[in-house]
Amino acid sequence: MKKIKNFFNYLSLLSCFLPLIVLAVEIPNPLNTTSFTDLLNRVLDFLIKIAMPISAAAIAYAGFLFLTSEGDERKIREAKTTLFWTLIGVLIVLGSKGLVLIIKDLLGVKVK
């Protein structure tokens, strides 16, 4: 019983000085953002920078499939499917940025 009482005494003493310990450490913001919208813009810009080269490579691959299909219907269908889904992905990535801008406008958030 005495050990438990001592533990809670130490815990209460530590909790008195905890705000001083926490305030003594300043953690820098690694993202350099000040708002959620700025963070969202940075994430979307990053995704666009990654998605565009990948989509260009996928479009080139679909073109390669078209050229090497030699009239085979299965290969042509595979090339069309690859091109279709690549373009859908590009539209989703670019549309996400536009959707964020539309929502910001509707909510009255100032766009930088």
C-alpha positions in Angstrom: 0.0 0.0 0.0 2.9 2.3 0.8 4.5 1.7 -2.6 1.3 2.6 -4.4 0.9 5.8 -2.3 4.6 6.8 -3.1 4.0 6.1 -6.8 1.0 8.4 -6.9 2.9 11.0 -4.9 5.7 11.0 -7.4 3.2 11.0 -10.3 1.4 14.1 -8.9 4.8 15.8 -8.3 5.8 15.1 -11.9 2.5 16.3 -13.2 3.1 19.7 -11.5 6.4 20.2 -13.5 5.2 18.6 -16.7 3.9 21.9 -18.2 7.4 23.4 -17.6 9.1 20.5 -19.3 6.7 20.6 -22.3 7.0 24.4 -22.8 10.8 24.1 -22.7 10.9 22.2 -26.0 10.0 23.9 -29.2 9.2 21.5 -32.1 9.7 23.1 -35.5 7.0 22.6 -38.1 8.6 20.2 -40.7 5.8 20.8 -43.3 6.0 24.6 -43.3 2.3 24.8 -43.5 0.0 27.1 -41.5 -3.4 25.7 -42.4 -5.1 22.5 -43.5 -5.8 23.9 -46.9 -2.1 24.7 -47.4 -1.3 21.1 -46.4 -3.9 19.7 -48.8 -2.5 21.8 -51.6 1.1 20.6 -50.9 -0.1 16.9 -50.9 -2.0 17.3 -54.1 0.9 19.1 -55.8 3.2 16.3 -54.8 0.7 13.6 -56.1 0.4 15.5 -59.4 4.2 15.7 -59.7 4.4 11.9 -59.2 1.4 10.9 -61.3 2.2 12.9 -64.5 5.4 11.0 -65.4 3.8 7.7 -64.5 0.8 8.5 -66.7 3.1 9.6 -69.5 4.9 6.2 -69.3 1.6 4.3 -69.2 0.4 6.2 -72.3 3.6 5.3 -74.0 3.2 1.7 -73.0 -0.4 1.7 -74.4 1.0 3.1 -77.6 3.6 0.3 -77.7 0.8 -2.2 -77.1 -1.1 -0.8 -80.1 2.0 -0.9 -82.3 2.9 -4.5 -81.4 -0.7 -5.9 -81.5 -0.3 -6.9 -85.2 -4.1 -6.9 -85.6 -4.8 -9.3 -82.7 -8.1 -8.3 -81.2 -7.1 -9.4 -77.7 -3.9 -7.2 -77.7 -5.8 -4.3 -79.2 -8.4 -4.6 -76.5 -5.6 -4.7 -73.8 -4.0 -1.6 -75.3 -7.4 0.3 -75.4 -8.1 -0.8 -71.8 -4.6 0.4 -70.7 -5.1 3.7 -72.4 -8.6 4.2 -71.1 -7.7 3.6 -67.4 -4.6 5.7 -67.7 -6.7 8.6 -69.0 -9.2 8.0 -66.2 -6.4 8.2 -63.6 -5.1 11.4 -65.1 -8.5 12.9 -65.0 -8.9 11.9 -61.3 -5.6 13.4 -60.4 -6.1 16.6 -62.2 -9.8 16.7 -61.1 -8.8 16.4 -57.5 -7.0 19.7 -57.7 -10.0 21.4 -59.4 -12.4 19.9 -56.9 -10.3 21.3 -54.0 -10.4 24.8 -55.7 -14.2 24.5 -56.2 -14.8 23.5 -52.5 -12.6 26.3 -51.3 -14.6 28.8 -53.4 -17.9 27.5 -52.0 -16.6 27.7 -48.5 -15.2 31.2 -49.0 -11.6 30.3 -48.4 -9.1 32.7 -50.1 -7.1 31.0 -52.7 -3.4 31.9 -52.9 
